[in-house]
Amino acid sequence: MRKKFVAANWKMYTNRVGAQQLAADVVKGLAGDDRVTVALCPPFPYLAFVADAVKGSKVVLGAQNMYPDKEGAFTGEVSPTMLLDVGCTHVILGHSERRHKLGESDWFINQKVRSALAAGLQVILCVGETLDERKSNQTDAVLDRQLTQGLVDVAAADTPRLVVAYEPVWAIGTGHNATPEQAQEAHAFLRRRFGQIFSEKAAVALPIQYGGSVKPDNAAILFAQPDVDGGLIGGASLKADSFLAIVRAGIS
Ligand code: PGA
């Protein structure tokens, strides 16, 4: 059985003291329980502080983005080696806010995915359709494109370090989460496609998170779907209590 994986995407929220406190509260609340894998993804400036706060615990550290190159004249960017250097094991790539607000293409996201995997990071690759795309029955086509193009030239040997997050854009930060049936349908589709790209074995092992308005009161039913292996949590991850309640919903 796949272990549930719940990641906190703090986006551009918190401050130094608040981030340290939130991380400390999550670590304390989990009290060493690692039945669910838990990752915290703070803004770049707080990564090192949160790394300290989770040191010695089972909570892992992730970044919300990175640039594909190891180093170079890329003002304002952060490389995979820098993320590793401050203690990250994970990186979120292709988040819909980066796709839609910052114009990231499938090609660029694929460069990042390959670079992150080559550096030794674990990748949470986000995919998801907009409301217009869902209404015009393009959900499968969009998920197929984002998954396939995001994974161009990824080696089968690297698939154990991949996580896919299904995040319907219309559900992110809106309070309108996908129904458990909608989530299950999309997750099953993504797993099937992943199996066609790599192998049945890789698909069975792939963790697929759901993201989009996951809250303590809907997490359990979403996580109970056979192909939903946890969540990528935005708003509800900014309070230790609600985030911990969501993590606990993943304990089976
Ligand atoms: P939300 O965000 O939980 O606030 O909807 C999820 C995400 O964007 O990862």
Boltz pocket constraint, residues with backbone or C-beta under 6 A from the ligand:
constraints:
  - pocket:
      binder: B
      contacts: [[A, 9], [A, 167], [A, 171], [A, 172], [A, 173], [A, 174], [A, 175], [A, 211], [A, 212], [A, 213], [A, 214], [A, 232], [A, 233], [A, 234], [A, 235], [A, 236]]
      max_distance: 6.0
